[in-house]
Every structure is written in C-alpha cells, then in structure tokens.
C-alpha cells in the first residue's frame, strides 16, 4: 500500500490524471525492490524540484505463503 501527499503528483499546468498515472507506472517498475529502495527511488524519480512538500508512506505485506499458519505461530 502506498500513501502520499499531493506534492508527489501535482505539477503546475499538468492534468491531474497524468500526475496520478506517474506513481503507478514508477511503482510498478520498483515492485521487487526492498521497501527502503522502493521509497527512495520513487521519490527520486517523481520529486520534481518544486516547493511543495512530499510525504510518503509505504507498507508491504509478506507473500501469503510466507505467513505462518496457526499451528506455526507461537
């Protein structure tokens, strides 16, 4: 799950739909990266040097097959 503020997607003179598509495309290319790298690269690729602040929160759950079963949990 990726949550972010408008500073990541809004650019003066640009249609909002384009701004919303950009993080989806960039995130798709980074899905296999460790979460810290994912966030750093997403910011590096999308922050456009504007004066708007950007906040980003990313959460990744482990794949279902790696989650311990009820019998395996302490």
PyMOL Python script that loads the backbone (N, CA, C, O; Angstrom):
from pymol import cmd

cmd.read_pdbstr("""\
ATOM      1  N   UNK A   1       0.849  -1.147   0.000  1.00  0.00           N
ATOM      2  CA  UNK A   1       0.000   0.000   0.000  1.00  0.00           C
ATOM      3  C   UNK A   1       0.903   1.220   0.000  1.00  0.00           C
ATOM      4  O   UNK A   1       1.908   1.269   0.709  1.00  0.00           O
ATOM      5  N   UNK A   2       0.535   2.187  -0.792  1.00  0.00           N
ATOM      6  CA  UNK A   2       1.322   3.404  -0.908  1.00  0.00           C
ATOM      7  C   UNK A   2       0.411   4.602  -0.679  1.00  0.00           C
ATOM      8  O   UNK A   2      -0.577   4.788  -1.389  1.00  0.00           O
ATOM      9  N   UNK A   3       0.747   5.400   0.305  1.00  0.00           N
ATOM     10  CA  UNK A   3       0.030   6.634   0.590  1.00  0.00           C
ATOM     11  C   UNK A   3       0.989   7.792   0.366  1.00  0.00           C
ATOM     12  O   UNK A   3       2.165   7.714   0.723  1.00  0.00           O
ATOM     13  N   UNK A   4       0.484   8.858  -0.224  1.00  0.00           N
ATOM     14  CA  UNK A   4       1.343  10.008  -0.488  1.00  0.00           C
ATOM     15  C   UNK A   4       0.518  11.283  -0.528  1.00  0.00           C
ATOM     16  O   UNK A   4      -0.700  11.249  -0.707  1.00  0.00           O
ATOM     17  N   UNK A   5       1.201  12.404  -0.360  1.00  0.00           N
ATOM     18  CA  UNK A   5       0.531  13.702  -0.422  1.00  0.00           C
ATOM     19  C   UNK A   5       0.558  14.234  -1.844  1.00  0.00           C
ATOM     20  O   UNK A   5       1.236  13.695  -2.719  1.00  0.00           O
ATOM     21  N   UNK A   6      -0.183  15.286  -2.048  1.00  0.00           N
ATOM     22  CA  UNK A   6      -0.316  15.848  -3.393  1.00  0.00           C
ATOM     23  C   UNK A   6       0.992  16.390  -3.966  1.00  0.00           C
ATOM     24  O   UNK A   6       1.109  16.568  -5.178  1.00  0.00           O
ATOM     25  N   UNK A   7       1.961  16.650  -3.118  1.00  0.00           N
ATOM     26  CA  UNK A   7       3.245  17.142  -3.611  1.00  0.00           C
ATOM     27  C   UNK A   7       3.951  16.161  -4.535  1.00  0.00           C
ATOM     28  O   UNK A   7       4.805  16.557  -5.328  1.00  0.00           O
ATOM     29  N   UNK A   8       3.600  14.893  -4.436  1.00  0.00           N
ATOM     30  CA  UNK A   8       4.214  13.872  -5.288  1.00  0.00           C
ATOM     31  C   UNK A   8       3.600  13.853  -6.680  1.00  0.00           C
ATOM     32  O   UNK A   8       4.268  13.482  -7.645  1.00  0.00           O
ATOM     33  N   UNK A   9       2.340  14.247  -6.796  1.00  0.00           N
ATOM     34  CA  UNK A   9       1.641  14.069  -8.077  1.00  0.00           C
ATOM     35  C   UNK A   9       1.247  15.356  -8.786  1.00  0.00           C
ATOM     36  O   UNK A   9       1.093  15.351 -10.008  1.00  0.00           O
ATOM     37  N   UNK A  10       1.080  16.450  -8.067  1.00  0.00           N
ATOM     38  CA  UNK A  10       0.615  17.677  -8.702  1.00  0.00           C
ATOM     39  C   UNK A  10       1.772  18.495  -9.256  1.00  0.00           C
ATOM     40  O   UNK A  10       2.778  18.725  -8.586  1.00  0.00           O
ATOM     41  N   UNK A  11       1.600  18.921 -10.485  1.00  0.00           N
ATOM     42  CA  UNK A  11       2.570  19.809 -11.121  1.00  0.00           C
ATOM     43  C   UNK A  11       1.798  20.934 -11.797  1.00  0.00           C
ATOM     44  O   UNK A  11       0.757  20.692 -12.407  1.00  0.00           O
ATOM     45  N   UNK A  12       2.293  22.147 -11.696  1.00  0.00           N
ATOM     46  CA  UNK A  12       1.587  23.275 -12.313  1.00  0.00           C
ATOM     47  C   UNK A  12       1.392  23.056 -13.817  1.00  0.00           C
ATOM     48  O   UNK A  12       2.326  22.687 -14.529  1.00  0.00           O
ATOM     49  N   UNK A  13       0.182  23.286 -14.278  1.00  0.00           N
ATOM     50  CA  UNK A  13      -0.116  23.174 -15.702  1.00  0.00           C
ATOM     51  C   UNK A  13      -0.309  21.770 -16.213  1.00  0.00           C
ATOM     52  O   UNK A  13      -0.476  21.580 -17.418  1.00  0.00           O
ATOM     53  N   UNK A  14      -0.293  20.774 -15.342  1.00  0.00           N
ATOM     54  CA  UNK A  14      -0.438  19.383 -15.774  1.00  0.00           C
ATOM     55  C   UNK A  14      -1.794  18.845 -15.335  1.00  0.00           C
ATOM     56  O   UNK A  14      -2.282  19.173 -14.253  1.00  0.00           O
ATOM     57  N   UNK A  15      -2.390  18.026 -16.171  1.00  0.00           N
ATOM     58  CA  UNK A  15      -3.650  17.382 -15.849  1.00  0.00           C
ATOM     59  C   UNK A  15      -3.426  16.394 -14.703  1.00  0.00           C
ATOM     60  O   UNK A  15      -2.437  15.662 -14.693  1.00  0.00           O
ATOM     61  N   UNK A  16      -4.346  16.377 -13.741  1.00  0.00           N
ATOM     62  CA  UNK A  16      -4.187  15.528 -12.565  1.00  0.00           C
ATOM     63  C   UNK A  16      -4.109  14.043 -12.927  1.00  0.00           C
ATOM     64  O   UNK A  16      -3.383  13.291 -12.277  1.00  0.00           O
ATOM     65  N   UNK A  17      -4.840  13.615 -13.944  1.00  0.00           N
ATOM     66  CA  UNK A  17      -4.785  12.204 -14.342  1.00  0.00           C
ATOM     67  C   UNK A  17      -3.360  11.783 -14.705  1.00  0.00           C
ATOM     68  O   UNK A  17      -2.945  10.667 -14.393  1.00  0.00           O
ATOM     69  N   UNK A  18      -2.628  12.652 -15.349  1.00  0.00           N
ATOM     70  CA  UNK A  18      -1.234  12.350 -15.694  1.00  0.00           C
ATOM     71  C   UNK A  18      -0.391  12.230 -14.433  1.00  0.00           C
ATOM     72  O   UNK A  18       0.461  11.348 -14.326  1.00  0.00           O
ATOM     73  N   UNK A  19      -0.634  13.122 -13.485  1.00  0.00           N
ATOM     74  CA  UNK A  19       0.097  13.077 -12.226  1.00  0.00           C
ATOM     75  C   UNK A  19      -0.196  11.814 -11.434  1.00  0.00           C
ATOM     76  O   UNK A  19       0.688  11.292 -10.754  1.00  0.00           O
ATOM     77  N   UNK A  20      -1.423  11.315 -11.510  1.00  0.00           N
ATOM     78  CA  UNK A  20      -1.794  10.085 -10.814  1.00  0.00           C
ATOM     79  C   UNK A  20      -1.226   8.848 -11.504  1.00  0.00           C
ATOM     80  O   UNK A  20      -0.934   7.851 -10.844  1.00  0.00           O
ATOM     81  N   UNK A  21      -1.069   8.904 -12.808  1.00  0.00           N
ATOM     82  CA  UNK A  21      -0.530   7.761 -13.555  1.00  0.00           C
ATOM     83  C   UNK A  21       0.969   7.585 -13.304  1.00  0.00           C
ATOM     84  O   UNK A  21       1.475   6.462 -13.296  1.00  0.00           O
ATOM     85  N   UNK A  22       1.656   8.670 -13.103  1.00  0.00           N
ATOM     86  CA  UNK A  22       3.114   8.621 -12.947  1.00  0.00           C
ATOM     87  C   UNK A  22       3.552   7.733 -11.775  1.00  0.00           C
ATOM     88  O   UNK A  22       4.421   6.885 -11.978  1.00  0.00           O
ATOM     89  N   UNK A  23       3.001   7.876 -10.562  1.00  0.00           N
ATOM     90  CA  UNK A  23       3.451   6.987  -9.484  1.00  0.00           C
ATOM     91  C   UNK A  23       3.075   5.525  -9.709  1.00  0.00           C
ATOM     92  O   UNK A  23       3.812   4.630  -9.296  1.00  0.00           O
ATOM     93  N   UNK A  24       1.949   5.275 -10.354  1.00  0.00           N
ATOM     94  CA  UNK A  24       1.583   3.872 -10.647  1.00  0.00           C
ATOM     95  C   UNK A  24       2.620   3.235 -11.553  1.00  0.00           C
ATOM     96  O   UNK A  24       3.052   2.109 -11.306  1.00  0.00           O
ATOM     97  N   UNK A  25       3.019   3.933 -12.586  1.00  0.00           N
ATOM     98  CA  UNK A  25       3.992   3.396 -13.530  1.00  0.00           C
ATOM     99  C   UNK A  25       5.351   3.211 -12.866  1.00  0.00           C
ATOM    100  O   UNK A  25       6.006   2.183 -13.038  1.00  0.00           O
ATOM    101  N   UNK A  26       5.758   4.204 -12.120  1.00  0.00           N
ATOM    102  CA  UNK A  26       7.074   4.145 -11.479  1.00  0.00           C
ATOM    103  C   UNK A  26       7.102   3.053 -10.411  1.00  0.00           C
ATOM    104  O   UNK A  26       8.078   2.311 -10.306  1.00  0.00           O
ATOM    105  N   UNK A  27       6.038   2.956  -9.622  1.00  0.00           N
ATOM    106  CA  UNK A  27       5.970   1.937  -8.564  1.00  0.00           C
ATOM    107  C   UNK A  27       5.969   0.532  -9.158  1.00  0.00           C
ATOM    108  O   UNK A  27       6.574  -0.381  -8.596  1.00  0.00           O
ATOM    109  N   UNK A  28       5.297   0.359 -10.280  1.00  0.00           N
ATOM    110  CA  UNK A  28       5.260  -0.962 -10.917  1.00  0.00           C
ATOM    111  C   UNK A  28       6.656  -1.423 -11.305  1.00  0.00           C
ATOM    112  O   UNK A  28       6.962  -2.613 -11.228  1.00  0.00           O
ATOM    113  N   UNK A  29       7.498  -0.496 -11.720  1.00  0.00           N
ATOM    114  CA  UNK A  29       8.864  -0.849 -12.111  1.00  0.00           C
ATOM    115  C   UNK A  29       9.746  -1.170 -10.900  1.00  0.00           C
ATOM    116  O   UNK A  29      10.816  -1.761 -11.050  1.00  0.00           O
ATOM    117  N   UNK A  30       9.301  -0.785  -9.712  1.00  0.00           N
ATOM    118  CA  UNK A  30      10.120  -0.958  -8.500  1.00  0.00           C
ATOM    119  C   UNK A  30       9.570  -2.011  -7.546  1.00  0.00           C
ATOM    120  O   UNK A  30      10.076  -2.135  -6.430  1.00  0.00           O
ATOM    121  N   UNK A  31       8.570  -2.762  -7.933  1.00  0.00           N
ATOM    122  CA  UNK A  31       7.871  -3.654  -7.002  1.00  0.00           C
ATOM    123  C   UNK A  31       8.773  -4.698  -6.347  1.00  0.00           C
ATOM    124  O   UNK A  31       8.488  -5.120  -5.227  1.00  0.00           O
ATOM    125  N   UNK A  32       9.817  -5.117  -6.986  1.00  0.00           N
ATOM    126  CA  UNK A  32      10.679  -6.166  -6.423  1.00  0.00           C
ATOM    127  C   UNK A  32      11.835  -5.609  -5.581  1.00  0.00           C
ATOM    128  O   UNK A  32      12.622  -6.372  -5.020  1.00  0.00           O
ATOM    129  N   UNK A  33      11.929  -4.317  -5.500  1.00  0.00           N
ATOM    130  CA  UNK A  33      13.000  -3.694  -4.711  1.00  0.00           C
ATOM    131  C   UNK A  33      12.649  -3.740  -3.219  1.00  0.00           C
ATOM    132  O   UNK A  33      11.473  -3.757  -2.857  1.00  0.00           O
ATOM    133  N   UNK A  34      13.679  -3.760  -2.353  1.00  0.00           N
ATOM    134  CA  UNK A  34      13.399  -3.629  -0.917  1.00  0.00           C
ATOM    135  C   UNK A  34      12.620  -2.327  -0.670  1.00  0.00           C
ATOM    136  O   UNK A  34      12.756  -1.367  -1.428  1.00  0.00           O
ATOM    137  N   UNK A  35      11.817  -2.301   0.377  1.00  0.00           N
ATOM    138  CA  UNK A  35      10.922  -1.174   0.606  1.00  0.00           C
ATOM    139  C   UNK A  35      11.661   0.163   0.721  1.00  0.00           C
ATOM    140  O   UNK A  35      11.184   1.174   0.206  1.00  0.00           O
ATOM    141  N   UNK A  36      12.802   0.178   1.381  1.00  0.00           N
ATOM    142  CA  UNK A  36      13.565   1.430   1.502  1.00  0.00           C
ATOM    143  C   UNK A  36      14.034   1.919   0.135  1.00  0.00           C
ATOM    144  O   UNK A  36      13.966   3.115  -0.150  1.00  0.00           O
ATOM    145  N   UNK A  37      14.503   1.020  -0.700  1.00  0.00           N
ATOM    146  CA  UNK A  37      14.939   1.371  -2.055  1.00  0.00           C
ATOM    147  C   UNK A  37      13.728   1.820  -2.874  1.00  0.00           C
ATOM    148  O   UNK A  37      13.804   2.801  -3.614  1.00  0.00           O
ATOM    149  N   UNK A  38      12.623   1.107  -2.741  1.00  0.00           N
ATOM    150  CA  UNK A  38      11.383   1.463  -3.427  1.00  0.00           C
ATOM    151  C   UNK A  38      11.010   2.918  -3.139  1.00  0.00           C
ATOM    152  O   UNK A  38      10.744   3.687  -4.063  1.00  0.00           O
ATOM    153  N   UNK A  39      10.990   3.291  -1.869  1.00  0.00           N
ATOM    154  CA  UNK A  39      10.624   4.658  -1.486  1.00  0.00           C
ATOM    155  C   UNK A  39      11.632   5.687  -1.989  1.00  0.00           C
ATOM    156  O   UNK A  39      11.255   6.723  -2.535  1.00  0.00           O
ATOM    157  N   UNK A  40      12.908   5.393  -1.800  1.00  0.00           N
ATOM    158  CA  UNK A  40      13.950   6.328  -2.255  1.00  0.00           C
ATOM    159  C   UNK A  40      13.882   6.555  -3.760  1.00  0.00           C
ATOM    160  O   UNK A  40      13.948   7.692  -4.228  1.00  0.00           O
ATOM    161  N   UNK A  41      13.750   5.473  -4.512  1.00  0.00           N
ATOM    162  CA  UNK A  41      13.710   5.583  -5.970  1.00  0.00           C
ATOM    163  C   UNK A  41      12.424   6.254  -6.453  1.00  0.00           C
ATOM    164  O   UNK A  41      12.437   7.002  -7.431  1.00  0.00           O
ATOM    165  N   UNK A  42      11.329   5.986  -5.771  1.00  0.00           N
ATOM    166  CA  UNK A  42      10.069   6.632  -6.130  1.00  0.00           C
ATOM    167  C   UNK A  42      10.174   8.141  -5.941  1.00  0.00           C
ATOM    168  O   UNK A  42       9.757   8.913  -6.803  1.00  0.00           O
ATOM    169  N   UNK A  43      10.728   8.550  -4.818  1.00  0.00           N
ATOM    170  CA  UNK A  43      10.906   9.985  -4.578  1.00  0.00           C
ATOM    171  C   UNK A  43      11.895  10.599  -5.562  1.00  0.00           C
ATOM    172  O   UNK A  43      11.661  11.689  -6.084  1.00  0.00           O
ATOM    173  N   UNK A  44      12.989   9.906  -5.812  1.00  0.00           N
ATOM    174  CA  UNK A  44      13.995  10.429  -6.740  1.00  0.00           C
ATOM    175  C   UNK A  44      13.422  10.574  -8.147  1.00  0.00           C
ATOM    176  O   UNK A  44      13.739  11.527  -8.859  1.00  0.00           O
ATOM    177  N   UNK A  45      12.587   9.634  -8.538  1.00  0.00           N
ATOM    178  CA  UNK A  45      12.034   9.675  -9.882  1.00  0.00           C
ATOM    179  C   UNK A  45      10.851  10.606 -10.057  1.00  0.00           C
ATOM    180  O   UNK A  45      10.558  11.029 -11.176  1.00  0.00           O
ATOM    181  N   UNK A  46      10.164  10.933  -8.965  1.00  0.00           N
ATOM    182  CA  UNK A  46       8.941  11.713  -9.095  1.00  0.00           C
ATOM    183  C   UNK A  46       9.010  13.111  -8.498  1.00  0.00           C
ATOM    184  O   UNK A  46       8.254  13.995  -8.901  1.00  0.00           O
ATOM    185  N   UNK A  47       9.906  13.318  -7.544  1.00  0.00           N
ATOM    186  CA  UNK A  47      10.035  14.664  -6.988  1.00  0.00           C
ATOM    187  C   UNK A  47      10.596  15.561  -8.083  1.00  0.00           C
ATOM    188  O   UNK A  47      11.628  15.259  -8.681  1.00  0.00           O
ATOM    189  N   UNK A  48       9.924  16.638  -8.330  1.00  0.00           N
ATOM    190  CA  UNK A  48      10.272  17.465  -9.487  1.00  0.00           C
ATOM    191  C   UNK A  48      10.940  18.778  -9.118  1.00  0.00           C
ATOM    192  O   UNK A  48      10.992  19.698  -9.934  1.00  0.00           O
ATOM    193  N   UNK A  49      11.449  18.874  -7.908  1.00  0.00           N
ATOM    194  CA  UNK A  49      12.184  20.072  -7.528  1.00  0.00           C
ATOM    195  C   UNK A  49      11.296  21.254  -7.207  1.00  0.00           C
ATOM    196  O   UNK A  49      11.776  22.382  -7.097  1.00  0.00           O
ATOM    197  N   UNK A  50      10.015  21.011  -7.055  1.00  0.00           N
ATOM    198  CA  UNK A  50       9.096  22.081  -6.705  1.00  0.00           C
ATOM    199  C   UNK A  50       9.232  22.470  -5.244  1.00  0.00           C
ATOM    200  O   UNK A  50      10.069  21.935  -4.517  1.00  0.00           O
ATOM    201  N   UNK A  51       8.406  23.400  -4.830  1.00  0.00           N
ATOM    202  CA  UNK A  51       8.484  23.853  -3.443  1.00  0.00           C
ATOM    203  C   UNK A  51       7.394  23.235  -2.568  1.00  0.00           C
ATOM    204  O   UNK A  51       7.234  23.627  -1.412  1.00  0.00           O
ATOM    205  N   UNK A  52       6.651  22.280  -3.105  1.00  0.00           N
ATOM    206  CA  UNK A  52       5.615  21.597  -2.335  1.00  0.00           C
ATOM    207  C   UNK A  52       6.240  20.452  -1.553  1.00  0.00           C
ATOM    208  O   UNK A  52       7.126  19.757  -2.049  1.00  0.00           O
ATOM    209  N   UNK A  53       5.771  20.266  -0.333  1.00  0.00           N
ATOM    210  CA  UNK A  53       6.294  19.168   0.476  1.00  0.00           C
ATOM    211  C   UNK A  53       5.709  17.839   0.007  1.00  0.00           C
ATOM    212  O   UNK A  53       4.641  17.789  -0.603  1.00  0.00           O
ATOM    213  N   UNK A  54       6.431  16.773   0.305  1.00  0.00           N
ATOM    214  CA  UNK A  54       6.000  15.423  -0.076  1.00  0.00           C
ATOM    215  C   UNK A  54       6.120  14.528   1.155  1.00  0.00           C
ATOM    216  O   UNK A  54       7.150  14.500   1.829  1.00  0.00           O
ATOM    217  N   UNK A  55       5.051  13.807   1.425  1.00  0.00           N
ATOM    218  CA  UNK A  55       5.080  12.764   2.456  1.00  0.00           C
ATOM    219  C   UNK A  55       4.711  11.455   1.776  1.00  0.00           C
ATOM    220  O   UNK A  55       3.835  11.416   0.912  1.00  0.00           O
ATOM    221  N   UNK A  56       5.381  10.394   2.170  1.00  0.00           N
ATOM    222  CA  UNK A  56       5.203   9.101   1.539  1.00  0.00           C
ATOM    223  C   UNK A  56       5.186   8.027   2.634  1.00  0.00           C
ATOM    224  O   UNK A  56       6.036   8.023   3.525  1.00  0.00           O
ATOM    225  N   UNK A  57       4.217   7.127   2.555  1.00  0.00           N
ATOM    226  CA  UNK A  57       4.137   6.009   3.483  1.00  0.00           C
ATOM    227  C   UNK A  57       3.871   4.763   2.668  1.00  0.00           C
ATOM    228  O   UNK A  57       2.883   4.695   1.936  1.00  0.00           O
ATOM    229  N   UNK A  58       4.747   3.774   2.789  1.00  0.00           N
ATOM    230  CA  UNK A  58       4.603   2.531   2.033  1.00  0.00           C
ATOM    231  C   UNK A  58       4.613   1.350   3.005  1.00  0.00           C
ATOM    232  O   UNK A  58       5.410   1.297   3.942  1.00  0.00           O
ATOM    233  N   UNK A  59       3.711   0.415   2.756  1.00  0.00           N
ATOM    234  CA  UNK A  59       3.607  -0.797   3.570  1.00  0.00           C
ATOM    235  C   UNK A  59       3.567  -1.975   2.617  1.00  0.00           C
ATOM    236  O   UNK A  59       2.831  -1.965   1.630  1.00  0.00           O
ATOM    237  N   UNK A  60       4.353  -2.974   2.914  1.00  0.00           N
ATOM    238  CA  UNK A  60       4.361  -4.187   2.100  1.00  0.00           C
ATOM    239  C   UNK A  60       4.154  -5.375   3.027  1.00  0.00           C
ATOM    240  O   UNK A  60       4.889  -5.549   4.000  1.00  0.00           O
ATOM    241  N   UNK A  61       3.162  -6.184   2.726  1.00  0.00           N
ATOM    242  CA  UNK A  61       2.901  -7.392   3.491  1.00  0.00           C
ATOM    243  C   UNK A  61       3.676  -8.543   2.876  1.00  0.00           C
ATOM    244  O   UNK A  61       3.902  -8.565   1.667  1.00  0.00           O
ATOM    245  N   UNK A  62       4.083  -9.497   3.697  1.00  0.00           N
ATOM    246  CA  UNK A  62       4.789 -10.648   3.133  1.00  0.00           C
ATOM    247  C   UNK A  62       3.843 -11.460   2.260  1.00  0.00           C
ATOM    248  O   UNK A  62       2.631 -11.435   2.474  1.00  0.00           O
ATOM    249  N   UNK A  63       4.376 -12.176   1.288  1.00  0.00           N
ATOM    250  CA  UNK A  63       3.528 -13.043   0.468  1.00  0.00           C
ATOM    251  C   UNK A  63       2.765 -14.019   1.351  1.00  0.00           C
ATOM    252  O   UNK A  63       3.258 -14.425   2.403  1.00  0.00           O
ATOM    253  N   UNK A  64       1.596 -14.384   0.937  1.00  0.00           N
ATOM    254  CA  UNK A  64       0.719 -15.245   1.724  1.00  0.00           C
ATOM    255  C   UNK A  64       1.395 -16.563   2.103  1.00  0.00           C
ATOM    256  O   UNK A  64       1.202 -17.054   3.215  1.00  0.00           O
ATOM    257  N   UNK A  65       2.168 -17.131   1.213  1.00  0.00           N
ATOM    258  CA  UNK A  65       2.788 -18.422   1.501  1.00  0.00           C
ATOM    259  C   UNK A  65       3.905 -18.332   2.539  1.00  0.00           C
ATOM    260  O   UNK A  65       4.360 -19.364   3.033  1.00  0.00           O
ATOM    261  N   UNK A  66       4.359 -17.123   2.883  1.00  0.00           N
ATOM    262  CA  UNK A  66       5.389 -16.956   3.907  1.00  0.00           C
ATOM    263  C   UNK A  66       4.796 -16.636   5.271  1.00  0.00           C
ATOM    264  O   UNK A  66       5.520 -16.596   6.266  1.00  0.00           O
ATOM    265  N   UNK A  67       3.485 -16.408   5.328  1.00  0.00           N
ATOM    266  CA  UNK A  67       2.833 -16.112   6.591  1.00  0.00           C
ATOM    267  C   UNK A  67       2.663 -17.412   7.372  1.00  0.00           C
ATOM    268  O   UNK A  67       2.137 -18.386   6.834  1.00  0.00           O
ATOM    269  N   UNK A  68       3.097 -17.443   8.627  1.00  0.00           N
ATOM    270  CA  UNK A  68       2.984 -18.683   9.399  1.00  0.00           C
ATOM    271  C   UNK A  68       1.530 -19.090   9.586  1.00  0.00           C
ATOM    272  O   UNK A  68       0.653 -18.249   9.781  1.00  0.00           O
ATOM    273  N   UNK A  69       1.298 -20.365   9.526  1.00  0.00           N
ATOM    274  CA  UNK A  69      -0.057 -20.885   9.781  1.00  0.00           C
ATOM    275  C   UNK A  69      -0.342 -20.806  11.274  1.00  0.00           C
ATOM    276  O   UNK A  69       0.558 -20.522  12.064  1.00  0.00           O
ATOM    277  N   UNK A  70      -1.577 -21.053  11.661  1.00  0.00           N
ATOM    278  CA  UNK A  70      -1.965 -21.006  13.072  1.00  0.00           C
ATOM    279  C   UNK A  70      -1.129 -21.980  13.900  1.00  0.00           C
ATOM    280  O   UNK A  70      -0.781 -21.688  15.045  1.00  0.00           O
ATOM    281  N   UNK A  71      -0.812 -23.124  13.327  1.00  0.00           N
ATOM    282  CA  UNK A  71      -0.017 -24.119  14.034  1.00  0.00           C
ATOM    283  C   UNK A  71       1.431 -23.679  14.214  1.00  0.00           C
ATOM    284  O   UNK A  71       2.088 -24.083  15.174  1.00  0.00           O
ATOM    285  N   UNK A  72       1.926 -22.865  13.309  1.00  0.00           N
ATOM    286  CA  UNK A  72       3.332 -22.433  13.344  1.00  0.00           C
ATOM    287  C   UNK A  72       3.541 -21.203  14.232  1.00  0.00           C
ATOM    288  O   UNK A  72       4.670 -20.922  14.636  1.00  0.00           O
ATOM    289  N   UNK A  73       2.471 -20.470  14.540  1.00  0.00           N
ATOM    290  CA  UNK A  73       2.607 -19.257  15.357  1.00  0.00           C
ATOM    291  C   UNK A  73       2.870 -19.637  16.805  1.00  0.00           C
ATOM    292  O   UNK A  73       2.385 -20.661  17.286  1.00  0.00           O
ATOM    293  N   UNK A  74       3.651 -18.794  17.504  1.00  0.00           N
ATOM    294  CA  UNK A  74       3.931 -19.075  18.928  1.00  0.00           C
ATOM    295  C   UNK A  74       2.686 -18.959  19.776  1.00  0.00           C
ATOM    296  O   UNK A  74       2.744 -19.162  20.988  1.00  0.00           O
TER     297      UNK A  74
END
""", "prot")
cmd.dss("prot")
cmd.show_as("cartoon", "prot")
cmd.util.cbc("prot")
cmd.orient("prot")
